[in-house]
Amino acid sequence: MERTQHIRHGEARAPALPQPSYVAQALTVTARILDMHPADRLGPTVLDDALRTGIRAITATLPSPVRTDVHRIVHASLPPASLKDTQGQYAAQLRETANAL
């Protein structure tokens, strides 16, 4: 019995992942939180609170090792932040990062 799936010319393939990764979802939720006050300056406390909330929203029902991995990868994926950034500007950078994953 042949196990190889043949795709005919012009036939569409299903996407490799049907939905964004947990990391991309957490970054997107964090961006939405920051977009609540887009003109306000981005500070470390604001960013930490938004990240904590965004990660928790996505990972609350996941096993602990997965939550730990998502937390680690989200923090490793963060674009550099500047004290000159507004929350809206940084939210746009987070969305770009999430889309690139």
Backbone torsions as a table, in degrees:
resi	resn	phi	psi	omega
1	MET	NA	131.5	-178.7
2	GLU	-85.7	131.4	-177.5
3	ARG	-103.4	-5.6	-178.9
4	THR	-77.2	131.6	177.6
5	GLN	-92.4	118.8	179.8
6	HIS	-90.9	136.8	177.2
7	ILE	-110.6	124.6	-179.6
8	ARG	-76.1	152.9	178.5
9	HIS	-54.6	129.8	178.2
10	GLY	87.1	-7.9	-179.7
11	GLU	-80.8	135.0	-178.2
12	ALA	-78.3	143.0	174.9
13	ARG	-96.0	150.9	173.7
14	ALA	-73.8	145.2	177.9
15	PRO	-60.5	150.1	-179.3
16	ALA	-60.4	-43.2	177.5
17	LEU	-119.7	125.2	-176.9
18	PRO	-71.4	-18.0	178.8
19	GLN	-145.6	163.4	179.1
20	PRO	-61.8	154.8	178.3
21	SER	-64.4	164.1	176.7
22	TYR	-59.6	-36.8	179.5
23	VAL	-64.3	-47.4	179.4
24	ALA	-62.1	-40.4	178.4
25	GLN	-63.7	-42.8	-180.0
26	ALA	-64.3	-40.8	177.5
27	LEU	-64.5	-39.0	179.6
28	THR	-66.8	-42.2	177.8
29	VAL	-64.5	-41.6	177.6
30	THR	-60.5	-41.7	177.6
31	ALA	-61.6	-41.5	178.9
32	ARG	-63.5	-37.8	178.2
33	ILE	-64.4	-45.5	179.5
34	LEU	-65.3	-30.7	179.6
35	ASP	-70.2	-8.4	176.6
36	MET	-66.1	-28.2	178.4
37	HIS	-135.5	68.8	-170.3
38	PRO	-64.3	-27.1	-176.8
39	ALA	-86.8	-13.6	-179.7
40	ASP	-72.7	149.0	178.4
41	ARG	-68.6	147.2	177.7
42	LEU	-86.9	120.7	175.8
43	GLY	-117.5	164.4	-178.1
44	PRO	-60.3	-38.4	-179.4
45	THR	-67.3	-43.0	179.1
46	VAL	-62.0	-45.6	-179.2
47	LEU	-64.5	-44.5	179.1
48	ASP	-60.1	-44.0	179.5
49	ASP	-64.1	-43.2	-179.8
50	ALA	-64.8	-42.4	178.6
51	LEU	-64.0	-45.4	-179.6
52	ARG	-59.1	-44.7	-179.7
53	THR	-67.8	-43.6	-179.3
54	GLY	-63.6	-44.2	179.7
55	ILE	-66.7	-43.6	-179.4
56	ARG	-63.0	-38.5	-179.2
57	ALA	-61.2	-34.9	-177.2
58	ILE	-88.9	-33.1	-170.6
59	THR	-105.3	1.5	-173.0
60	ALA	-55.5	-34.5	-176.2
61	THR	-98.8	4.0	-177.1
62	LEU	-90.2	157.2	176.7
63	PRO	-61.6	152.1	-176.5
64	SER	-53.6	-44.4	179.6
65	PRO	-62.2	-34.3	178.8
66	VAL	-70.0	-43.5	177.6
67	ARG	-58.0	-43.1	179.7
68	THR	-62.3	-44.6	178.8
69	ASP	-63.4	-44.6	179.8
70	VAL	-60.9	-46.2	179.5
71	HIS	-57.4	-47.3	-178.9
72	ARG	-63.0	-45.1	-176.7
73	ILE	-71.4	-37.6	176.5
74	VAL	-58.6	-49.5	-178.0
75	HIS	-65.0	-34.4	177.6
76	ALA	-72.5	-23.1	-177.1
77	SER	-90.2	-8.7	-174.1
78	LEU	-62.8	133.0	173.1
79	PRO	-69.8	155.8	178.8
80	PRO	-61.6	138.3	179.5
81	ALA	-105.3	146.0	177.9
82	SER	-118.3	149.0	176.4
83	LEU	-65.9	-14.7	178.5
84	LYS	-85.1	-15.1	-178.0
85	ASP	-68.3	144.4	167.8
86	THR	-91.5	166.4	178.8
87	GLN	-62.4	-37.1	178.5
88	GLY	-65.9	-39.5	178.6
89	GLN	-65.1	-43.0	-179.5
90	TYR	-70.5	-34.7	176.3
91	ALA	-59.4	-40.7	178.2
92	ALA	-63.1	-39.5	177.6
93	GLN	-65.7	-38.0	177.9
94	LEU	-64.6	-41.8	178.1
95	ARG	-62.6	-40.8	177.4
96	GLU	-61.4	-43.7	178.4
97	THR	-62.2	-45.3	179.9
98	ALA	-61.4	-40.9	-179.8
99	ASN	-68.2	-27.6	-179.0
100	ALA	-78.8	-16.5	-178.4
101	LEU	-78.2	NA	NA
